[in-house]
Amino acid sequence: MSLGLIAIRNITRNPMRSSLSSLSVLISTTVIVFAFSMINGMMDEMKNNNRRFLTGSYSIEQEEYHERINQHPLHLRIENYQDIIDSLKANIDIQSYSPRIPYSGAIYKDNINYSIMGYGVNFALEKDFQQLNSLLIAGSTIPQEDSKDIIIGAGLARKTHLHIGDKITLNSITMFRGINYYTFKIVGIAVFPIPGLNNSLVLTPMASTQQFLKMNNSVNQILLQLPENLETLEIQQYIKELSNSQSSVSLNIRLWKEASESYSFILLAQKIYYIIALLLFILGSSVIINTTMMVILERTKELGTLSAIGMTSRQLLFMVYIESFIISLFGAMAGTVLGCAVTYFTGHFGINLSEAMEGVDFDISSIIYPRVSIYSTIFVFFYSLFIASISTSIPALRVLKIKPVDALNSY
């Protein structure tokens, strides 16, 4: 009888014990497959949100702008931005673009100042860039460029008790560091997937914003949306060369990954998950170690008999390894399938993290849709199988110390 058949027979002799060992691997594998799927979902949301709302694929701005962005340095501006856009459109496959003026300010209402984040935008361009129509929950009119009509986030509208048709006065610091006031009319309320934007964002027409902030005919940023295959260092450098050839000031181009402050945290979380995966599998493997030790102790006489009739220590050791491998294989396979099934279900309906993310300024949506990655799932499967299999080395080495005479006299 082959060692494989003997190993299978030994596994089926005590199905409860074998199932317990396999279950420990199954649970560990399921948890890690789902954890990595959550990371993948967060990465997808972060990429989509940055490309659509915050930075585009690339953002073009003055060299010092990013380092001083929290100060909203309006004086670090791009004056001939249309020339730069025309040059880029003639040489690169740009899906959409958006010149912008980010600024901070406040709404004064009922003796209370509500802080806001404002974007001065060209609504005709922003309509495609942000897909604004899909975000509107009240009002159906996209503001005209020469108007004083605005769109605000649903969270901001809720906490300020503002509605369609209301007029509000914004105050902000101008490019010359003075304070200015400007009255706008709300014609749209939109739900933005990023909680921070939803609770504070005001979109104002470019011409009115330039007048409001004393910006003349200039902007602070040019955002570009390109196909993902063009998000490379070579294209980034090419955009920088084209932009600076049309600009009187030195411009810097940042890929969305560089512009996103949260991206590095997600990468760190991914590395931490690898460590957690190792700890979980080691914890799960402790059950296999204990089970294998019990099996060897209980079957000492049997192993001694097999050794007495000619089976070598190496064959005995290999048989124990095969048993543990089969148990681990079934656990890893079942855990991978279960983890993918849980991910598919939650990925279809989404996981609402609104309460957990309340007050957290993170550029991911409050609803996460986990996504299975083929590469990470294959890695987790073999990772769990490897850790669980080698964990049997500790108890299995006892087999090499078994002497036939002592084993036969053990009962």
N, C-alpha and C positions, 0 to 999 in steps of 0.2 A: 504494500500500500504506500502511495506517495506521501511525502511530508505534508503536502497541501491538503490531501483528503483527511489525514490524521488531525491536522489543525482545525479543519471545518467540523469534524466530529467532536473535538474537544470543546469548541465554541457552543455547539448545540446541546451539549450535555448539561450545561447550566445557563439556559437562556436569560434568566433574570439577571445574573451577574454580568453576562456579556452585554445585555441591553443597557445596564447602568453605565458601563464603561463607554459604550457608544453614545449614550445620551449626553455625557459630559462634553464630548467632542462636538456633538450636534448643537448644543446650546452655545458654546463658545463660537463656533463657526457662524451660526445664525446672527448672533449679536454683532460680530465684526463685519460680516457682509452688509448688514443694514447700516452700521455706523459709517462705513466707507460710501455707501449709497447716499447717506445724508450729506456727507462732505461733497460728493459729486453734485447733488442738488443745490447746495449752497454756492458752489463754484459756478454752476450754470446761471443761477439768479444773479450773482455778483457780476458776471460777465455781461449778461443781458441788460441789467440795470445801468451799469457804467456806460455801455455802448449807446444805450437809448436815452438816458437822462442826465448823466453826470459828465462824462469825459469824451464820449464817442470812441471810436477805435483809436484815434489820435487827437490830442489837443495841442493847439498852437498858441503860444503866449510868450511874453517877454521872459528873459532869462531868470529874473529875480521873482517873477510873479508867484510861482508855486511856493517858494519859501516864505512869502509874505501874504499868502492867500487869506489867512485868518484876519488880517488887517484890512482886507478888501481894498488893495492898492489901485484905485481907479486910474491913477496917473501913469501906471505901467500899461500903456494902451497900444493898440495897433491902429494906425491912422488910415493907411491905404489897404485895408483888409480886402476890399473887392478885387484889387489887382492881384493879390496873393491867391484868392479863390479862383480867379480866372486862369491863372498860371497852372494851378494844381489840376483843375478840371481838364485842361488841355493835354495833360501828360499822365494822369493817373485815373484809374477806374474808380471814381468816387460815387458811392451809392446815394449819399445825401450829406449835407453839411449844414452847420448852424453857427453863425456869428453870434456871440453873446456878451452881455455885460452882467456879471454876477455882482450883487450888492446886498448889503444888510440894511435893515431899517425897522420901522415900527408902525403899527396902526394904533392911532389914538381913538378909543371908543369907550364911552361911559366912564370917563375919568381913569381909564386903564390903558397902559401901553402894552401892546402885544407885539413881541419880536417877530420879524418875518425874514425870510430869505427870498430875495428877488432875483429874477432873471429878466434882463431886457433882451427880447428875442424878436426875430422876424417871423411872425406867425405863419406866413405863407410857406416858409421853409420848415418851421417847427412842426407844422401839421404832418409832414411826412417823417421828419426826424424822430419825433416822440410818438407819432401816431395818436395825435391828440383826440380825435373823434372817438376812439375806443375808450378813452379815459373819462369823458364827460358823463356826469350823472345828472346834471341840471344845466339847462341852457344848451342850445345846439348851434350857436353862432360862434365861429372862430373870429376873433377881433381883427378889424382892418388895420393896416399899417399906420394910417394917418389918424387913428382914433385914440381915445383915452379909455378904451374898454380893456378889461383884464380878466384873467382866469385865476382862481385861487384853489388851493388844496381843500379837500373835503374836511379834513381834521381841523384846519385853520378856520373854515367857515363854521364848524360846529362849536368850537370854543369861543369864537367871537360873536356868535349868533347873527352871522351875515347871510344874506340871501341874494338871489338873482335880482338885479335892478338897483341894489343898494349902492350908494356912493360912499367911498371911503377916502380919507386923506392919509397918504404915506409920508413919513419924514425919514430922511436919510442924509448922510454926509456926502457932499459933492466931491468932484475931483479936486477942487481947490480947498477941501477940508472945512467948508462951511456947511451949515444945515439948511436944507431946503424942504419945502412941502409941496405936494402935488396931489390933486384930486382925480380919482379914477372911478369908473363905473364897472361893477361886477356883471359880466355877461355869461360866465361859465364857472361851474364848480366841478373839479375833476378829482378822481381817486387815483393817487399815485401809489405804486406798490411799495415804495420805500417809506417807512413810517416817518422818518425825519423830514422828507419832502412833503408828505401828505399833511403834516401838522404845521408847516410854516411857509410853503412855497407860494409865491405870487409871480405870475407871468405877465409882464407888461410890454406893450409895443415898443419896438426899437426906437422909433423917432421920438416918442414921448419920454422914454427913458433917457435918451441922450440929452434932451432938453432939461429934464428933471435933475440929472446929475452933472450938468454942464460939461458933457463929454464931446460936444461938437459931433463931427461925423467919424467917430472912432468906436472901437470895441476893445474888450480885454482878452477875449478868447475866440478862436475859430475851432470848432469841433468837426471832425470828419468821421463818417461811417464808411468803412471799406469792407470788402469781402474778407473773411477770416484768413484766407490764404495769403493776403497781403499784409497781415500783421506780423511783419518781420523786421529785423534790425536793418536790413538793406533798404527796405521801403521807408523806414523811419528816417534813415540818413538822407535818402533821396528827397523826401518831403522837406527836410530841414534845409537842404541846398536850394530847392526851388523857392521856398518861403523867404529865405534870407536874401535871395537874389532880387526880390521885389520889395524888400523892406529897408527902411532907413535905420531901424534898431535891430539889435541882435535878438533872434527868436529861438526859442527852445521847443522841441517837439517831444511829447511824452506819450508812450503807449498806455492804454487803459490800465494795464497791470502796474505800471509805475505810478500812475496818478491815483490809484485806489489805495487809500490808507488801510483798508480792511483786508486786502489781498494777502499781505504778509501774515496776518493772523490766521487766515484759513490754511495757508501752507504750514504754519506752525502746528495748527490743530491736526493736520494730516499726519505730521511726524509723530505727534503725541499719540495718535490713534494706533500707529505701528507699535509703539511701546505698550499701550494698553492691550493690543492684540496678543503680544508676546506673553504678557502677564496672565491674560485670560486662558490662553492655551496651556501655559504651565500649570495654572490652577486646575484646568480640566484634565490635564495629563496626570495630575496627582492621583486621580481616581483610577486611572489605568495602571499606575505604578502599584497602588495598593492591591488592586484586583489581581494583577500579574503575580505579585508577591504571595497573595493568598493561594492562587492556583498552584504555584510551585511548591509551597509548603504542604498543601493538601495532596498533591500528586507526587510527593517525593518517592514513595514506593513504586508507583507506576513508572516514573522516570528512571528509577534505578533498574527496574525490570527491563525497560527498553535498552538501557545501557548494557545490561548483562547479556542480552541476546545479540549484541553486536552494533547497536546504534552509537555512533561517536558523540562526544560532547558537542562538537560543532553542529552535528545534525540536530541534537536536542535543542541547542541554542537557536538554530535556524527555525525549528518548528515553533518555538515560543514567539519568535519574531513574526512569523507568518500569522499566528493567531492575533497578535496585537495589531498587525497591519490591516488584517481584514476588518477587525472591530473598528479601527480608526477610519478605514476607507468608507464603511457604511455611515459612520457618524458624520464625516466630512461631506459626503455626497448629500445626505439628508439635510444637513445644516445649510449647505449651499443652496439647495432647492428651496428650502423653507425661507431662507434669507431673501432670495430673489422673489418669492411669492409675496412676502410681506412688503418688500420694496415696490413691487408692481401695484399692489393694492393701495398703499399709501401714496405712491406716485400718481395714481389716477385721481385721488380725491384731495391730496395735499395734506400737510400737517400745519395747523394754525399755531404759530408761535407769537401771536400778537401780545398776549399777556407777558410772556417771558421776555419779549424785546421792548416792552414799554419803557420809554426813557432812554433806550440805547440807540446811539447814533451809529448805525451800521448800514452799509449800502447793499443789504440783501432784503428781499421781500419778507413780509410777516408770515406769508404762507410758503412753505418749502415743499418742493416736489422731488422726493428722492429718486435717484436714477442709478440703475445698475451699470457698472462699467465692466466690460468683458475682461479687461486686463487686471483690474483690482480683484474681481471675483475669482479668476483663475489663480491669482497670487494667493488669496486667502485660502482657497481649497488646498493647494499644495503646501502652503505654510502650515496649516492645521494638521495636515497629514504627516508632514515631516516632524513637527514638534511632538505630536502624539506617538509617532512610531519610535523615535529615538529615546523617548521617555522610558521605554521598556528596557533600555540597556542596564539601568540600575538593578532591577530585580532579576533580569534575565541572566546576568553574570553569575548568579548563584548556581545556575545549572552546571557551569563548568567545575564547580566545587563538589558536585554530588559524586560520591563513590558508591558503586553498585552494592557492595557488601553492607555498608552502613545504611543505605536506603532500604534494602530488603529486610533489615533487622529493626527498622523504625517502628513497626507495628507488632 
